[in-house]
């Protein structure tokens, strides 16, 4: 079969820029070069798109603390509404190789929140992962929790405040409602960016101020006592769950550094030491959350498992990390799908969904 051309879009303007660089490196290293030609498009922290060369697209690629995008002199522009050659060189309008699919491994704001997914739809390009609606829902932890709760799934109690309501945020009231300690989070961030665990008035006030640096809405949430369990989901109409894994943080909670920089910051127990019945309960809950929140392609569903066996959904990540210590690819490897096969399946799912959606009529009378 002829090789397919896959565009890997990575980097971005969010606080998770460096995580995305690590994820891209792992995908580039693992993708089956006999099946796919790769076009690398790096987005810098100012939002400019660069065509990158595989030999030199990263600086300090082996060091998560100092990894950087190697900006090129070739900028990329997009031409919406085309059926082919949607991406062009900004300088001379020369067309790039036609992409059969895009792997947008841009974590966080403007990458995981439906923005990039909307752009791919306008450009008529198949892309890996959840669409516009599901991406936006899952990125907003407040909205996601409301939908999960309405569907009968357990979620932690919490309070949400917009910036306009900032003057109404009160430590005494929050403590009465949620107890201490409590977590304070930006509603629209991932990878534990801007997340604090607090028990005092002073720490609470500092955490609220920090969370508002990252988003226009913050969540104040009860601190559930339980084991941190994660489950990977893969599929479109018929999603499947991996074996669950467990996070055993060595810090106070599973922070950004523990996830992506400090390999000794947490122990990953894979598979998690669960009875068959509890593991199946987690897997069912993962698939249900995936469906309720309109996910497709892939997602990692994070849970708290309490001492009495109750499963609480913490959050659903539609573009989970693909770094060398990330749970999503590791869980699928344990479930019998190795890294190259996983990438292959994700690309297939992207093309399948694009073909499915392209068959829909766009108007009562098509031209």
MIDO-698186 format. One record per residue (C-alpha): residue number from 1; residue in three letters; x negated, y negated, z. Coordinates in steps of 0.5 Angstrom, whole numbers, always signed. Layout:
BEGIN
SITE   resi   resn      xx      yy      zz
SITE    NUM    ALA       X       Y       Z
...
//
This chain:
BEGIN
SITE   resi   resn      xx      yy      zz
SITE      1    UNK      +0      +0      +0
SITE      2    UNK      -2      -7      -1
SITE      3    UNK      -5     -11      +5
SITE      4    UNK      -1     -16      +8
SITE      5    UNK      -3     -23     +10
SITE      6    UNK      -2     -25     +17
SITE      7    UNK      -2     -32     +20
SITE      8    UNK      -4     -32     +27
SITE      9    UNK      -3     -39     +30
SITE     10    UNK      -6     -41     +37
SITE     11    UNK      -8     -46     +41
SITE     12    UNK      -3     -52     +42
SITE     13    UNK      -2     -58     +46
SITE     14    UNK      +1     -54     +53
SITE     15    UNK      -3     -53     +59
SITE     16    UNK      -4     -46     +57
SITE     17    UNK      -8     -48     +51
SITE     18    UNK     -14     -44     +53
SITE     19    UNK     -10     -37     +55
SITE     20    UNK      -8     -38     +48
SITE     21    UNK     -15     -38     +45
SITE     22    UNK     -16     -31     +49
SITE     23    UNK     -10     -28     +46
SITE     24    UNK     -12     -30     +39
SITE     25    UNK     -19     -27     +40
SITE     26    UNK     -16     -20     +42
SITE     27    UNK     -11     -20     +37
SITE     28    UNK     -16     -22     +32
SITE     29    UNK     -21     -16     +34
SITE     30    UNK     -15     -11     +35
SITE     31    UNK     -11     -12     +28
SITE     32    UNK     -12      -7     +23
SITE     33    UNK     -16     -10     +18
SITE     34    UNK     -15      -4     +13
SITE     35    UNK      -7      -7     +13
SITE     36    UNK      -8     -14     +14
SITE     37    UNK     -12     -20     +12
SITE     38    UNK     -12     -25     +17
SITE     39    UNK     -11     -33     +16
SITE     40    UNK     -13     -37     +23
SITE     41    UNK      -9     -43     +24
SITE     42    UNK     -12     -47     +31
SITE     43    UNK      -8     -52     +34
SITE     44    UNK     -12     -57     +38
SITE     45    UNK     -10     -61     +44
SITE     46    UNK      -8     -67     +40
SITE     47    UNK      -3     -62     +36
SITE     48    UNK      -7     -62     +29
SITE     49    UNK      -7     -56     +25
SITE     50    UNK     -14     -53     +23
SITE     51    UNK     -15     -48     +18
SITE     52    UNK     -21     -43     +22
SITE     53    UNK     -26     -38     +20
SITE     54    UNK     -26     -32     +23
SITE     55    UNK     -34     -32     +24
SITE     56    UNK     -33     -39     +28
SITE     57    UNK     -26     -40     +30
SITE     58    UNK     -28     -40     +38
SITE     59    UNK     -33     -44     +42
SITE     60    UNK     -36     -40     +48
SITE     61    UNK     -31     -34     +46
SITE     62    UNK     -33     -29     +52
SITE     63    UNK     -32     -34     +57
SITE     64    UNK     -25     -36     +60
SITE     65    UNK     -27     -42     +64
SITE     66    UNK     -30     -45     +58
SITE     67    UNK     -27     -42     +51
SITE     68    UNK     -25     -48     +46
SITE     69    UNK     -23     -48     +39
SITE     70    UNK     -28     -50     +34
SITE     71    UNK     -24     -55     +30
SITE     72    UNK     -25     -55     +23
SITE     73    UNK     -25     -60     +17
SITE     74    UNK     -19     -57     +14
SITE     75    UNK     -12     -60     +17
SITE     76    UNK      -6     -56     +15
SITE     77    UNK      +1     -59     +13
SITE     78    UNK      +8     -55     +12
SITE     79    UNK     +13     -56      +6
SITE     80    UNK     +20     -54      +9
SITE     81    UNK     +25     -51      +4
SITE     82    UNK     +20     -47      +0
SITE     83    UNK     +20     -39      -1
SITE     84    UNK     +13     -39      -2
SITE     85    UNK      +7     -43      -1
SITE     86    UNK     +10     -46      +5
SITE     87    UNK      +3     -48      +8
SITE     88    UNK      -2     -53      +5
SITE     89    UNK      -8     -56      +6
SITE     90    UNK      -7     -63      +8
SITE     91    UNK     -13     -67      +4
SITE     92    UNK     -11     -64      -3
SITE     93    UNK      -4     -61      -2
SITE     94    UNK      -8     -54      -4
SITE     95    UNK      -4     -48      -3
SITE     96    UNK      -6     -43      +3
SITE     97    UNK      -5     -36      +2
SITE     98    UNK      +2     -34      +2
SITE     99    UNK      +4     -31      +9
SITE    100    UNK      +8     -24     +10
SITE    101    UNK      +9     -26     +17
SITE    102    UNK      +6     -31     +22
SITE    103    UNK      +4     -29     +29
SITE    104    UNK      +5     -35     +33
SITE    105    UNK      +1     -34     +40
SITE    106    UNK      +2     -41     +42
SITE    107    UNK      +4     -40     +50
SITE    108    UNK      +8     -45     +54
SITE    109    UNK     +11     -52     +51
SITE    110    UNK     +12     -53     +44
SITE    111    UNK     +10     -46     +43
SITE    112    UNK     +14     -41     +47
SITE    113    UNK     +20     -46     +48
SITE    114    UNK     +23     -45     +41
SITE    115    UNK     +20     -51     +38
SITE    116    UNK     +15     -47     +34
SITE    117    UNK     +20     -42     +32
SITE    118    UNK     +24     -47     +29
SITE    119    UNK     +19     -50     +25
SITE    120    UNK     +18     -42     +22
SITE    121    UNK     +25     -42     +21
SITE    122    UNK     +25     -48     +17
SITE    123    UNK     +19     -46     +13
SITE    124    UNK     +23     -39     +11
SITE    125    UNK     +17     -35     +15
SITE    126    UNK     +18     -29     +18
SITE    127    UNK     +15     -29     +25
SITE    128    UNK     +13     -25     +31
SITE    129    UNK     +18     -26     +37
SITE    130    UNK     +24     -29     +40
SITE    131    UNK     +28     -34     +36
SITE    132    UNK     +30     -41     +37
SITE    133    UNK     +35     -40     +42
SITE    134    UNK     +32     -34     +46
SITE    135    UNK     +25     -38     +47
SITE    136    UNK     +29     -44     +49
SITE    137    UNK     +33     -40     +54
SITE    138    UNK     +27     -36     +57
SITE    139    UNK     +23     -42     +57
SITE    140    UNK     +28     -46     +62
SITE    141    UNK     +27     -42     +68
SITE    142    UNK     +34     -45     +71
SITE    143    UNK     +38     -44     +65
SITE    144    UNK     +35     -37     +64
SITE    145    UNK     +37     -35     +72
SITE    146    UNK     +44     -38     +71
SITE    147    UNK     +45     -33     +65
SITE    148    UNK     +42     -27     +69
SITE    149    UNK     +46     -28     +75
SITE    150    UNK     +53     -29     +71
SITE    151    UNK     +51     -22     +67
SITE    152    UNK     +50     -19     +74
SITE    153    UNK     +43     -19     +75
SITE    154    UNK     +39     -21     +82
SITE    155    UNK     +35     -27     +82
SITE    156    UNK     +32     -31     +87
SITE    157    UNK     +36     -37     +90
SITE    158    UNK     +34     -44     +88
SITE    159    UNK     +35     -51     +87
SITE    160    UNK     +34     -55     +80
SITE    161    UNK     +33     -62     +80
SITE    162    UNK     +32     -67     +74
SITE    163    UNK     +27     -73     +74
SITE    164    UNK     +33     -77     +75
SITE    165    UNK     +35     -73     +81
SITE    166    UNK     +28     -74     +84
SITE    167    UNK     +30     -78     +90
SITE    168    UNK     +35     -73     +92
SITE    169    UNK     +30     -68     +93
SITE    170    UNK     +29     -66    +101
SITE    171    UNK     +25     -62    +105
SITE    172    UNK     +29     -61    +110
SITE    173    UNK     +35     -59    +106
SITE    174    UNK     +31     -54    +102
SITE    175    UNK     +29     -51    +108
SITE    176    UNK     +36     -50    +111
SITE    177    UNK     +38     -47    +104
SITE    178    UNK     +32     -43    +102
SITE    179    UNK     +28     -42    +108
SITE    180    UNK     +20     -42    +108
SITE    181    UNK     +15     -41    +105
SITE    182    UNK     +19     -43     +98
SITE    183    UNK     +16     -44     +91
SITE    184    UNK     +16     -50     +87
SITE    185    UNK     +16     -49     +80
SITE    186    UNK     +16     -54     +73
SITE    187    UNK     +22     -51     +70
SITE    188    UNK     +19     -50     +63
SITE    189    UNK     +12     -48     +64
SITE    190    UNK      +9     -41     +64
SITE    191    UNK      +3     -37     +67
SITE    192    UNK      +4     -40     +74
SITE    193    UNK      +2     -47     +71
SITE    194    UNK      +4     -52     +77
SITE    195    UNK      +7     -47     +81
SITE    196    UNK      +6     -48     +89
SITE    197    UNK      +8     -44     +95
SITE    198    UNK      +9     -49    +101
SITE    199    UNK     +12     -49    +108
SITE    200    UNK     +11     -56    +110
SITE    201    UNK     +14     -63    +109
SITE    202    UNK      +7     -65    +106
SITE    203    UNK      +5     -59    +102
SITE    204    UNK     +13     -60     +99
SITE    205    UNK     +12     -67     +97
SITE    206    UNK      +5     -66     +94
SITE    207    UNK      +8     -60     +90
SITE    208    UNK     +14     -63     +88
SITE    209    UNK     +10     -69     +85
SITE    210    UNK      +5     -64     +82
SITE    211    UNK     +11     -60     +78
SITE    212    UNK     +14     -66     +75
SITE    213    UNK      +7     -68     +72
SITE    214    UNK      +9     -62     +68
SITE    215    UNK     +16     -62     +66
SITE    216    UNK     +22     -66     +67
SITE    217    UNK     +26     -61     +71
SITE    218    UNK     +23     -57     +77
SITE    219    UNK     +26     -51     +81
SITE    220    UNK     +25     -50     +89
SITE    221    UNK     +26     -43     +90
SITE    222    UNK     +26     -38     +96
SITE    223    UNK     +20     -34     +97
SITE    224    UNK     +22     -27     +96
SITE    225    UNK     +19     -21    +100
SITE    226    UNK     +17     -15     +95
SITE    227    UNK     +13     -12     +90
SITE    228    UNK     +11     -15     +84
SITE    229    UNK     +13     -11     +78
SITE    230    UNK     +12     -12     +71
SITE    231    UNK     +15      -9     +65
SITE    232    UNK     +14     -10     +57
SITE    233    UNK     +20      -9     +52
SITE    234    UNK     +19      -8     +45
SITE    235    UNK     +24      -8     +39
SITE    236    UNK     +30     -12     +36
SITE    237    UNK     +37      -9     +36
SITE    238    UNK     +35      -3     +40
SITE    239    UNK     +29      -5     +45
SITE    240    UNK     +25      +0     +49
SITE    241    UNK     +22      -1     +56
SITE    242    UNK     +15      +1     +57
SITE    243    UNK     +13      +4     +64
SITE    244    UNK     +13      -1     +69
SITE    245    UNK      +6      -4     +72
SITE    246    UNK      +5      -7     +79
SITE    247    UNK      +1     -14     +81
SITE    248    UNK      -3     -13     +87
SITE    249    UNK      -5     -21     +88
SITE    250    UNK     -11     -22     +92
SITE    251    UNK     -10     -29     +93
SITE    252    UNK      -3     -32     +96
SITE    253    UNK      +1     -31     +90
SITE    254    UNK      -1     -29     +82
SITE    255    UNK      -4     -36     +80
SITE    256    UNK      -6     -38     +73
SITE    257    UNK     -13     -36     +75
SITE    258    UNK     -11     -29     +78
SITE    259    UNK      -8     -28     +71
SITE    260    UNK     -13     -31     +66
SITE    261    UNK     -20     -33     +69
SITE    262    UNK     -21     -29     +75
SITE    263    UNK     -21     -21     +74
SITE    264    UNK     -22     -20     +81
SITE    265    UNK     -16     -24     +83
SITE    266    UNK     -11     -19     +82
SITE    267    UNK     -11     -11     +82
SITE    268    UNK      -6      -8     +76
SITE    269    UNK      -3      -2     +78
SITE    270    UNK      -1      +2     +72
SITE    271    UNK      +3      +5     +72
SITE    272    UNK      +6      +3     +78
SITE    273    UNK      +7      +8     +84
SITE    274    UNK     +15      +8     +83
SITE    275    UNK     +19     +14     +84
SITE    276    UNK     +23     +16     +77
SITE    277    UNK     +29     +13     +79
SITE    278    UNK     +26      +6     +81
SITE    279    UNK     +22      +6     +75
SITE    280    UNK     +28      +8     +71
SITE    281    UNK     +32      +2     +74
SITE    282    UNK     +27      -3     +73
SITE    283    UNK     +27      -1     +65
SITE    284    UNK     +34      -1     +65
SITE    285    UNK     +34      -8     +68
SITE    286    UNK     +28     -10     +63
SITE    287    UNK     +32      -8     +57
SITE    288    UNK     +39     -12     +60
SITE    289    UNK     +35     -18     +61
SITE    290    UNK     +32     -18     +54
SITE    291    UNK     +39     -17     +51
SITE    292    UNK     +42     -22     +56
SITE    293    UNK     +37     -28     +54
SITE    294    UNK     +37     -27     +47
SITE    295    UNK     +30     -24     +46
SITE    296    UNK     +28     -20     +40
SITE    297    UNK     +21     -17     +38
SITE    298    UNK     +17     -17     +45
SITE    299    UNK     +18     -20     +52
SITE    300    UNK     +15     -18     +59
SITE    301    UNK     +20     -18     +64
SITE    302    UNK     +17     -20     +71
SITE    303    UNK     +21     -17     +78
SITE    304    UNK     +21     -17     +85
SITE    305    UNK     +22     -10     +88
SITE    306    UNK     +25     -11     +95
SITE    307    UNK     +24      -6    +101
SITE    308    UNK     +31      -4    +100
SITE    309    UNK     +30      -2     +93
SITE    310    UNK     +34      -8     +90
SITE    311    UNK     +31     -11     +83
SITE    312    UNK     +30     -18     +82
SITE    313    UNK     +29     -21     +76
SITE    314    UNK     +23     -27     +77
SITE    315    UNK     +22     -29     +69
SITE    316    UNK     +22     -27     +62
SITE    317    UNK     +16     -29     +58
SITE    318    UNK     +18     -29     +51
SITE    319    UNK     +10     -29     +49
SITE    320    UNK      +6     -26     +54
SITE    321    UNK      -1     -26     +54
SITE    322    UNK      -5     -22     +50
SITE    323    UNK     -12     -23     +54
SITE    324    UNK     -16     -17     +56
SITE    325    UNK     -13     -17     +63
SITE    326    UNK      -6     -18     +60
SITE    327    UNK      -1     -13     +63
SITE    328    UNK      +4     -13     +56
SITE    329    UNK      -1      -9     +51
SITE    330    UNK      -4      -5     +57
SITE    331    UNK      +3      -3     +59
SITE    332    UNK      +5      -1     +52
SITE    333    UNK      -2      +3     +51
SITE    334    UNK      +0      +7     +57
SITE    335    UNK      +7      +8     +54
SITE    336    UNK      +3     +11     +48
SITE    337    UNK      +3      +5     +43
SITE    338    UNK      -5      +3     +43
SITE    339    UNK      -7      -4     +41
SITE    340    UNK      -7      -4     +33
SITE    341    UNK      +0      +0     +33
SITE    342    UNK      +3      -5     +38
SITE    343    UNK      +1     -11     +33
SITE    344    UNK      +3      -7     +27
SITE    345    UNK     +10      -6     +30
SITE    346    UNK     +11     -13     +32
SITE    347    UNK      +9     -15     +25
SITE    348    UNK     +14     -10     +22
SITE    349    UNK     +20     -13     +27
SITE    350    UNK     +18     -20     +25
SITE    351    UNK     +19     -18     +17
SITE    352    UNK     +25     -13     +19
SITE    353    UNK     +29     -19     +23
SITE    354    UNK     +27     -24     +17
SITE    355    UNK     +30     -20     +12
SITE    356    UNK     +36     -19     +16
SITE    357    UNK     +37     -26     +17
SITE    358    UNK     +36     -28     +10
SITE    359    UNK     +42     -23      +8
SITE    360    UNK     +47     -28     +11
SITE    361    UNK     +51     -33      +7
SITE    362    UNK     +49     -40      +9
SITE    363    UNK     +55     -43      +6
SITE    364    UNK     +62     -41      +4
SITE    365    UNK     +60     -42      -3
SITE    366    UNK     +53     -41      -4
SITE    367    UNK     +49     -44     -10
//
